[in-house]
Amino acid sequence: MSPVARKSPNPLSPKERIKVPRQLMPEQAADERNKNFSEVNLGYSPELARLEAQRCLECAKPTCTESCPVGVKVKEFVELIVAGDFLGAAAKIREDNVLPAITGRVCPQEDHCEGKCLLSKKVKPLGIGYLERFVADYEQRLGTHVLPSVPPTGKKVAVVGSGPSGLTVAGDLIQKGHKVRVFEALHELGGVLVYGIPEFRLPKQIIREQLDYMREMGVEFETDVVVGRTVTIDELMHEEGYDAVYIGTGAGLPQFMGIPGEHLNGVYSANEFLTRINLMKAYKFPVYDEPMLDLHGKDVAVIGGGNTALDAIRSALRLGARKAYVIYRRSEKEMPARAEEVHHAQQEGIDFQMLTAPVEFLSEGKGWLTAARCVRMELGEPDASGRRRPVPVKGSEFDLPLSLAIMAIGTTANPIVQSTTPGLGTDKRGYIQADPETQRTTRQGVFAGGDIVTGAATVILAMGAGRRAAKSIHEFLTTGQW
Amino acid sequence: MFKITLAQFLAPGIKRFVLEAPRIARKQKPGQFVILRVYEEGERIPVTIESSDAERGTISIVVQSIGKTTRLLNSLNTGDSILDVVGPLGKPSDIEQFGTVVVVGGGVGTAMAYPSAAAFKRAGNRVISIVGARTKELVILEKEMRDVSDALMITTDDGSYADKGFVTDKLRQLIQNGTRIDLVLAVGPIVMMKAVAEMTRKENIRTIVSLNPIMIDGTGMCGGCRVLIDGKSEFACVDGPEFDAHKVDFAVLVQRNGMYRESEQRSLADFDSHADEQTARIREEQCAIAQGGEK
C-alpha cells in the first residue's frame, strides 16, 4: 500500500480516492435492450472517465499490469486520463494492446487487472475495462490514430485466422517493419469477434474500425482462404515465400452431450446459432437470406454456463423468445462467464436453472424438439478442474417444455491445419503443441496460439498468446535462430 | 469477387459455371466442394465442383436451381461475379485401385460423381457408371461420364430416354448378373442414396455416399452440418462429405434438411415475384464492390 504522489496529476489524496464510488457504466434499460441488438453498455462520458480514473491508487508495483495477459500499462494510461490527455492514454494502451476498443468490452477484467486491483481489497476495483473502452472510443471518434513508421525488414509473415490472436500478431509485427498477410476462412474478418460475440456486446462497427486501422498500418487481408485446404502451411512457406507462419485458427467443432434426441430439429450448437445471427444476420431475415427459426412466443434454453452460453440465450431473448433459460449443471459461483454478463442477463429476465442438466431431448414424433428431460444436481467432491463435481439427484427428473435448445458445452480442436501439415505436433486432444513462452510449434518457423493451442478460452488470453508469439517471431526473423 | 468466365445451361434449371478461382483450382480433388455466397445479404451454400483447371486457374461448378440462392445464381451469366467462393472443402474421395467400382449419379449428383469416376478410372479401376434422371432433358454429363467409364448405363424415371426405371434397377441387375463389385459410390438425392445403401448392405458391398446437409461455414466451426453416423455425431464439412453408406442415418438427414422449409419457401416466393429486379440489384452491388476494390 504505497501510493506514489510524485508528479501525479491526481488532485485527490489516497484516502479521498477510496471514498469515490466506482462510477457506474451507463447502460440501456434492461426491459428495452432485451428487445434489440444495440449495445448494452453506452460508455463513460469524459467527466465520468476522469472521475473514475482519479480512483487509481497509482501503486508502486502495479499488480494490474502484472496480471494482464498483454501487459497493458494501466497506471500510466489512467494517469493520462486524469490529466485529460485521452489520446495519449489511447496511444499508451496501444503500445501493448492493438485492440483496446474490443478488450475494453469483452475482457473478463475480474480475472485479470480488476481482480488484482488494490482497491478491491476495500472497495470496488478501478473500472479499468470501462476506462480502456472510453479512450479507445474517444480516439476512434476523433479519427486521429498516430501511425507508427518503421523501416521494412523485408521479412514476410503469414497469419492464419483473423480472430483476436491473429490480429494481435499482425498488429505487433507490422509495427516491427515486417510484411504481414492475414488469411481468413470466412467471408468476413474478425473470427470469433464477428461470428461469435453478438452486436449487443461488441458492435461490428468497432471491429471494422480496428481492422481499418490495421489496414492503414499496412496489414494485408485475404478472406475465403481455408489454410490446410485452399493452401497449406508448407505452400505458404515454400511457394509463397513466407518466412514465418502464425496459426490462430481458434475454437473448433462444438461438442454435444451424446444424449438421446440431440439430432432433433430445434437442437442447435451455440456456434451455429450465433453464426447464423452474428455472421449471417439471420435475425434480419428476409432482408438477409440465411434463415432462423421464428422464436416469437417460443421457449428456449441454452445448456452451459460460459460467455458463449449467455451470448446465445440473450440473443434468443432478443429474437422474441417467451421464456429463456440457462441450464447449468453447477451453481452460479462456478459459471465461467464474465461477471458483468451474468448480471446483465439476470436483469434482462433470463431464467437461471442452476444445478440442472438435460438427460434427453423429447419430441412428439415429428422430428421437432418439444421438451428437455432434465435432472437436478448437487455438488460433490472437487474434480480435476478443482470445481466441485455435480452429481445427479435421484428421482429429480422433470420435463421442461422447449422449442429450441442450444448446446454451449465447449468445443473440440478443428483438425484441418494439423491434418495437412506434416510434422506439426498435437496433444492427445488434437490441439497444436506450442511452447507456452514462445508459442513455437514443433515445426521451424511455425508458431501457434489461442484456442487452437489451449482449447476454448477468452479473447484476452488469445491476445496474450499473440503478443508472445509476435515477440518470438520477431526474434526468429531477426536472428534466424530457432 | 470471383468472376464467371463461362455460364451455360446443361439442362433446364441446371447450369455450369466456370469461375476464376486459382487457389481452389490448384488444390481441388474429387469429392470436394465449395461454399459460396452470391452477394452481401446472401446465405452460404455448398456447391459441387465438377472439375478444375489449375493452369487456367478456373473451377467448374454445377448448380441446380431449387431455392432462392440457386435460382439467383442461375440467373447470372458469363462476365458476372460471385462475391465469395471458398474451398476446396471436405475430405477428398479415397481413390485407390479397388477393382470394379460402380459410380451412381442421380440428377445433379452426377456432377459430384463425375470427378471421382474419372479418378477411379485413372487409378486403374474398372468403372461402371449408372446415371439416372427424372426425364430425358435432365440427364447431364453423359458424354463426360462415358469417357471415364468402361460401361455407362442410363435410366430415366419416365422412360423418355434410355431405360425406364431407377438407378437401383440397374444396380440390382449388375448384382443379379453376378458382376463382382468392389465398391459403390452413390451421389444424388437422399432417397436414391438410401435405396442404394439398402441394396448393397444385403450384398456386403462397400458403399460410399456423399452427403449434403445444411451447412454454414463449412470449415469445422459451426457444427450445423452434423450427421448421424453409426449413432454418433459427425460433421460433413470436415469428417465428410463422403461416409460409409451403411452407417448413415438417412432419416435424420432428411428431417434436419427440412428444418427451414418454411423460410426457404418464403424466400423463393419473394424472389420469384421480382427476380429480374433482384438480379439487377446484385449486379449493381458487384459493380460497386469491383470499383471499391474490396473482395
Interface residues (C-beta under 8 A of the other chain):
Chain A: A185 L186 H187 Y195 T223 D224 V225 V226 R229 T230 V231 G250 A251 G252 L253 P254 F256 G258 E262 H263 N265 S269 N271 E272 T275 R276 L279 M280 K281 F285 P286 V287 Y288 D289 E290 P291 M292 L293 G367 N414 P415 I416
Chain B: R23 I24 K27 R37 E41 G42 E43 R44 K68 T69 L83 D84 V85 V86 G87 P88 L89 I216 D217 T219 G220 M221 C222 G223 G224 R226 L228 K232 S233 F235 V238 D249 V252 Q255 R256 G258 M259 Y260 S263 E264 R266 S267 D270 K295
